[in-house]
Amino acid sequence: MRYLFALILSLWPFVSGAQDWEDRQLFQAGNTAQTLRILSSTDTSFFAPIIEQFLSDTPAWSVEYLVTTTSDIDRKFRENPDQFDIIISSAMDLQLKLVNDGFALELSGIDHPEWAQWRQRLFAFTTEPAAIVINSRAFKDKTIPQTRQELIHALRQQPDLFRGKLGTYDVRQSGVGYLFATQDARVSETYWRLMEVMGSLNARLYCCSGEMIDDVASGKLLVAYNVLGSYAAARRQKDPRFEIILPSDFPTTMMRTGFVSKATQHVDASERFIQKMIDIQSTDGSTGSSRLPPLDKSLQGTNPSVISLEPALMTYLDGLKRRTFIKEWMSAVVQ
């Protein structure tokens, strides 16, 4: 079956008017009248194979795929929960909070490991590490750091080399960036020492992993911290200008999650999509065409590096705790 991929122009009306999206595409298997709307933080190129396989089994449907940041997903969905059918995000804490606040539909028919779902409403379908990405040329004759402490040492040894050439998420704006930062800080004080060193060297702040990877590859940055490992790995296959480090001191691994809006008008099709997504991303699946890493079921919820789907995940979403964390982060990074 041949699929039609049509960019939906930003001038088209949506909800209360035109909105800005990082990407907005319509996937059609044919002339269809029924459309699932998916609001997602995952780049279209990574998620498209899942949509394609869903449509190959369900040709009576089309899929409108809207991409924005993790923080914007939370805001836009809360404002108009009836305008979206499925929500996909890498910000596990924001997703869990939406489910906890009653925005998700229970899907009792989906069989999924307890550690990879929450109350049959929120479903994990990938395991993805946070990575450090470094410019290969800059480290050609240098020891490549394998831990955060070794990275701190490297930065302190040659501050002039790295000044203005370090990047990380702006946790004030990025939902997944805030998730990674709070999890790192919870595990070790080394995170704060690293942020202070990066701040003293005029670190650049970013919204998204893709932009950081681009700038490391080009040499505009020499180091990017807490980049999505899946994006870096996919890019590295075609671009050898950077290296990927999974820090050995305390690796941080998130699970990308999805849920069905409780306000959806397309319950059956939405549930079929979630089931198809889980099947494709299973480590024992036979499709193998997804660009996203699978949900590694061998972890069985026992690996301490994997961020758990549990109420404690929402701790840093408390207003006071968030303000306190952001204040400390700004003191360290925005110098």
DACOR-V547439 format. One record per run of one state. SS is the DSSP state (h for helix, s for strand, l for the rest). FROM is the first residue (numbers start at 1). LEN is the number of residues. Records with the same first field share a line. If there is no record, write none. Layout:
BEGIN
SS=FROM-LEN, FROM-LEN
END
This chain:
BEGIN
l=1-3, 8-15, 29-5, 41-3, 58-3, 68-2, 80-1, 84-2, 90-2, 101-3, 105-9, 119-3, 125-3, 136-12, 158-1, 163-3, 170-5, 188-2, 201-3, 207-2, 219-4, 237-5, 246-7, 255-2, 262-5, 281-1, 283-12, 296-1, 300-6, 307-4, 318-1, 334-2
s=4-4, 23-6, 34-7, 61-7, 86-4, 104-1, 117-2, 122-3, 128-8, 166-4, 204-3, 223-6, 242-4, 253-2, 257-5, 282-1, 295-1, 306-1
h=44-14, 70-10, 81-3, 92-9, 114-3, 148-10, 159-4, 175-13, 190-11, 209-10, 229-8, 267-14, 297-3, 311-7, 319-15
END
